[in-house]
């Protein structure tokens, strides 16, 4: 098996981003004892992430191809890459100043940030179990480091340690599940594994343990119940920009890998994993929303909110159609396209919300509900933007959250999973209570509610990215045709690949 330069050409976006990460390390080693400028490293990060995003966008209309035998460059992986690079780019621009002030070792941080982006891009493209595991492990280990990167902050160190301990167990469980897949089929390729499981009944005994163990590992990455215990402490203790990419780009990777594994390796055994996903979805929605009701810290509330949102997203994968039964090309809702649309809308919504949280932390020194009291008087734009993001998370019409929920819930009803649809609607009503509690505090504080003293200001970069996210929320919500077209193309390819 020979791999030449021609076979690596489709990986140009990932190669460029890797070059940027290596360039930062090289510049740091030649900068002398004083080290290089964190601002300069941040600028390099932004430039090369932009190059990666442009490269993925250019490839979007091309023919599907496989690079180096184990990486699929297709419409599905490119859609996810655009989400990943966009999330990392927005977070770097808005959160760069915040990170440069607090994180020691700027070169190590920003090079790791770029390497994480590459790992995520490979994870969503991999058709090979070994590459999937290596990419997710590289992403996880580097994320543990970035979560605990504020060494002077005990909460950051604690968050990194908890994330590492839970992540190590989850990785071992997922790897054990993959050994069942390989042992039963003798292949690491997802399509070949799916073919063996579909045609050879003697290996069916390995399907149930493989699905359960792999889902447990990926459930950790996507914050599904009951694998979400790390999420609140990690989200609260990590630097806020790191929390932003964990809740968007990293979560998208988990769902993308889950979709590839289930639809390519276990497509013929949907009767095994669909009930599992349905049960996890309901459990995740209720766990996230009910626990979010009791929170008094906005950052921690968003952690539980992200758990509930993962439950909604999982409905799309639960209600995915079987291409052997219906013509997926004729369906406007195939489940998988709903998941992709939801992830795109969630990208702008959650990054924007966490950037407002970061701005409030800079302005007041904390992210408790009390720090948001009367925010509209101190920063009318940040308060208005946060209201938009909260409405999108609820799923109010004209926002990205509504379009995502419409396609996900629509696919659920189309499949006649009425119980799941009712449970989802109940949870939307529950979530509206705690989201609107934050809105009330910002706009209509209690008479005895004293605003936290202002000790800083929101930077221009933060306000610019918050503005872009608001525009993104309304773009997906009011003019979703382009996103729907991309999601349809991406989902139809993966559903018909077998």
N, C-alpha and C positions, 0 to 999 in steps of 0.2 A: 504494500500500500504506500504509494508515493504522494506527498503533499507538496506541490510547487507553489510559486508565487501567484500563479493564475488562479488557483483554487482558494487563495486567501483574499483575493480582490473584493469579494462581497463583504468581507469583514472590515473594510476601510474605516467606517465610523468608530468601531471599537479599537482599531489600531491607532487612530488619531488620538483618541482619549487616553489610551495607554501611553502614547508618546508624551502627552502633556503631563501625566503623572511622573514619568521618568525624568522629564525636563526639570520639574520642580526639585526632585531629589538631587539631580546633578548640580543645579544652581546652588542648592543648600550646601552641598559638600565643598563647593568652590568659593563660598561666601566668607570663609574665615571664621574666627571664634565668635564674632558678634552675630553671625547668621544673617540671612537675607530678610527682605521685607515681607511681612505677612500680607500686606496689601498687594504686593507684586505677585505673590503666589495665588492670591484670590483672583487677580486679573487673568492669570494664565488659566486657572480653573474655569472661569467664565468663558474665555475664548475657545477652549478646546471642547467644553460641553456644547457650546453653540455650533461648533464644527460637527460634532457627533449628531446633533439634532438635525442639522441641514443634510448631512449624509443619509440619515434614516429617511428623511422626507423625500429626498431625490430617488431613493430606491423603492419608494412606496408603489409606484406604478409598474415596476418591472416584473419579470416572470419569476416564479418561485424557483429557488435553487438551493443546493446544499453545499456548504463550504467545509472543507477538511473532513468530510464524511459524517460529521456529528453535529453540525450547526445548520439549522434550517433558516434560510432567509426568505420569508414568505410574508403575506399581508398580515397574518396574525402576529408574528413576532415584531414586525415593523410598527404596527399600531401600539404595541406595548412599549417598544423602544422610544417612541415619541412621547409617551406618558412619562417614562423614566427620565429621559434627558430633559424634558420640560420641567418636571418637578425638581430635579437636581439643580437646574439652571436658575429657576426662580428663587429657590431656597438660598443658593450661593450669593445671588445679587442682593437679596433683602437681608439675609442673616450674616453676610460676610463681616460687616463692621462689628456686630455683636460678638461673633466668634473670635475675631482678631483681638478684641479687648480682654477676653476671658480665657482663651485656650493657649496653653504654653506649647511651643513646638509647632509653629505655623506650617512649616514645610511638611512635617509628618502628617498633620491633619489634612491639608489640602491635597497632598498626593494620595492619601488613603481615600479621600472623598472621590477622587477621579477613579481610583481602582475599584471602589464599590460600584460606581456607575457601570464600569466594564463588566463586573461580575453579574450585575443584574441583567445587562443586555445579553450575556451568554446564557443565563438561566432561562430566560423566556424564549430563547431560540434553540435550546438543546433538544435533540431527539435521542439522546443517549443517557442512560441512567447514571453512568460514571460522571459525565460532564455536568449533569444536573446536580449531583451531590457535591462535586467539587466547587461549582459556582455558588451554590447556596451556602456551603460552609465558608468559603472565602468572604462572601457577603456578611455572614453572621459574625465571624470572628472579628472582622474589621469594624462592624457596627458595635460590638461590645467595647472596643477601644474608644470609638468616637463618643459613645454614650457617657463613658467615664473620663472624658478628656479634660474636664475642668478639675484639676487635681486638688485645688484648694477647697473645693466644695464637697463636703462629706456626702450630700445627697446624690451628687453626680457619681461619685465612686461607688456608693451603695447601689445605685441604679445599674451601673455597669456590671457589678458583681452578680446581682440577681438575674440580670439578663443572660449573663454567661452561664450561670448554673442551670437555669431552666433550658437555655438553648442547647447546652451539651447533652442533656437527657433527651430532648426532642430530636436532635440529630442522630443519636444512637438508635432511637426507636424507628426513625425514618429509614436509616440504613438497614436495619434488620428487616423491614418490610421489603426493601429493594432486593435483599438476598433471596427472599421467597420468589420474587419475580424472575430473577436470574436463574435460580436453582431449578425452577419448574420449566423454564423455556430454553435455557442455554444461550440466551441472547441479551445484550444490553440495549439493543435498538427498540424503541417503543413500538414501531409498526410491526416488527417481527414478533415481539412479545404478544401484541394484540392478535396477530394471526394464529399463533400457537394456542392461545387461550380460547379463541373462537372455534378452532378446528379439532383440538385434542381434548376430549372430555376427561382423560386420565389425570390431567393436571389441575382440574377445577378445584380440588381441595385446597390449593395454595391461594386461590383468589381472595377468599374472605379475610384471612390473616394479612395478606399483602395490602389489601385496600385499607383495612383498619389501621395498620401500623404506618403506612405512608400518609394517610389522612391525618393521623395524630401529629406527625412531624410537620406537615404543611399547615395544619391547624394552628400550630404554635406561631408560624410565620405570619398568618393572617389574623391572629387574635380570635380564633373561634373558641367558644365554650366547649369543653372545660379546660382549654389550654391557654387561657388568657391571663393567668395569675401574675405574669411578669409585666403586663402592659401598664397598669396604673402607676406603679412605682418608677418604672423606666421612663414613661412619658413625662412624669412630673420632675424627675431628677436630672434627666438629660438636658443638654443645651437645647433651647427651644427650636432652633433650625434643624437640629438632628431629629428631634421629635417630629418635625414637619415631614421630613423625608421618610421616616419610619412609618408614618401613618398613611402615606400616599404611594411613593415609588416602591418601597419594600413590600407593602401590602399587595400592590398590583402584581409584583413578581410571584408572590405566594399563590394568588388566584390563577395566574397564567400557567404556572407549572402544574397546579392541580388540574386545570382544564386539559393540558396536553397529556398528562399521565392517564386521567380517567377516560378521555375520548379517544386516545390512540392505543393505549394498552388494555383498557377494560371496556371498550365500546360495546362489545357483544355481551357484557355481563352487567348491564345497567340495572337489572333487577336487584343486584347486590348493593350497589352504592347509592342509588337514588334515595331509598328510604333512609340511609345513613345521613346523607346530605340534608334531607328534609328535617330530620330530628335535630341535627346540629344547628340548622338555621333557626328553628324556633327557640331552642335553648339559648343560642347566642343572642338573639334579639331581646329576649326577656332578661337575661343576665345583665347585658350592657345597660339597657334602659332603666331597669329597677335600681341598679346600683348607682347609676348617674343621678337619680333623684336625691340621694343623700349627700352629695358632694357640696363642699363650700369653696373649692378651688377650681377655677375655670380650666386650668390645664389638666387637672385630674378628671374633671367632668368630660372634657373632650377625649380623654383616654377611654372612658367607659362608652362614650358616644361612638368612638371608632369601632369598639367591639360590636355594638348594635348595628352599625352600618355594615360591618362584615357579614352579619346575619342576613341583611337585605340583599347584599351582593350575591351571597351564596344561593339565594332563591333562583337567580338566573341560571346557574349551573345545575341546580336541581331540576329545573323545567326545560332543560335542553332537549331538542327534538332528535329523533333517530332518523338519519338520512336514508336508512333502508326502508323506512315506513312511509315517510312523506318527502315531498320535493322541497328541500330547504331553500331553493332559489325562489320559490313562490311565496314564502312566508315572510311577513314583515316583522314577526317576533319569533325568534328561534331559541330564546333563552340566553344563548351565548352572546348574541349581539347586545342584549340588555345588560349583561355583566360588563361588557366593554364600554358601553355608553355611560354606565354608572361610574366606572372607574375614571373616565375622562372628566366627567362633571365633578366628581369627588376630588380630583386633583386640584382644580381651581378653588373649590369651596374650602377644603381643609388647609391647604397652604395659606390661603388668605386669612383664615381664622387664626392660625398659629402665628402668622406675622403680626396680626393685631395684638395677640397675647404678648408677643415679644416686645412690641412697642410699649405696651402698658407696663411691662416689667421694667423697661428702661425709664419710663416716666415716673413710676411710683415705687419701684423696688420689689414688687411682688405680683402674683397673679391670682390672689384670693378674690372672692366676689366683692369684698370691700374695696379692693383696688380699682374695680370697674364702676364704683358708685359715682353717678353723675358724669360719666365719661363724655357725654355729649357737650357739656359746658367747657371741658378742657380741650377736647379734640373732636369737633363735630363730624369730621370726615371719617375718622377711625370708628366712631360709634355707629355711623350710618353704614359703613362697610361691614362691620361686624353684624349688624342687623340683617344685611343682605345674605351673609354667609349662614346665619342661623336659620333664616327662612328657607334657604336652599337645603339645609340639612333636614328640616322638617319635610320638605317636598312641596312647597307652595308653588302654584303655577307661575310660569314665566322665568323660573330659575332652573339651573342645571339639575338640581336634586329632583325636581318634578319629572323631567324627561327620563332620568335614570329609573326612578320608581315606576313610572308609567310603563316602560318596556319590561322591567323585571316582573312587576305585579301582573302585567298583561299576559306575559308568557306563562305565569303560574296559573292564571284563570283559564287560559287557552288549553292547558293540560288538564283542566278540571281538578286542580289541587286546591279546592275551595277552602279547606281547613287552613292550609298555609297562607292563603291570601287574607283570610280573616285575622289570623294571628299577626300578620304583618301590619294590617290596618290598625289593630289594637295598639301595637307597639308604636306606630307613628303618632297616635294620640297621646301615648305616655310621653314620648320624646318631646312633644310640643310644650309640655309643662316646664321641663327644666331648660329648654332652649329659650323660651319666652321669659323665664325668670331672669336670665342674664340680660335680655333686652329691657325688661322692666327696671332693673337696677341701673342700667346705663342711662335710660331716658326719664324714668319716673322714680327716683330714689325716695325712700321713706323720709319723713320729716326729720327723724333723728339720725339719718344716715349721713355721716360726715365723710366727704370725699377724701381719699388719701392724698397727702401732700405731693406736689409735683416736684420731682428731683432731676428730671431730664426731659428730653424732647425726642420725638420720633424723627429719624433721619429721612432724607429725601429718597434714598434707595428703598427704604421700607414702604413709604407712602406710594412710591411709583409701582412697586410690585403689588401692593394691596389694590391699587387702582386697576392694574392689569388683571388681577384675579376677579375683581368685581365685573369687569368687562367680559371675562371668560365665563363667569356664571350666567350672565344674561345672554351671551352669544350662544352657549349650548342650550339655554332655556328657551330662547326666542327664535333662533335661527339654526336649528339642529340638523338641517338637511345634510350638510357636509360630513358631520360626525357620524350620522346614521349611515350614510353611504360607506364610509370607511369601515365602520363596525360591521355592517352587513357583509362587505367583501371579506373582511378578516374572519368572521365567524363561519361564513359559508365555506371558505377554504378548509378550515380545520374540520368541519363536520363532514365534508365529502372526501377527505384525504384517503380514507380507507376504501 
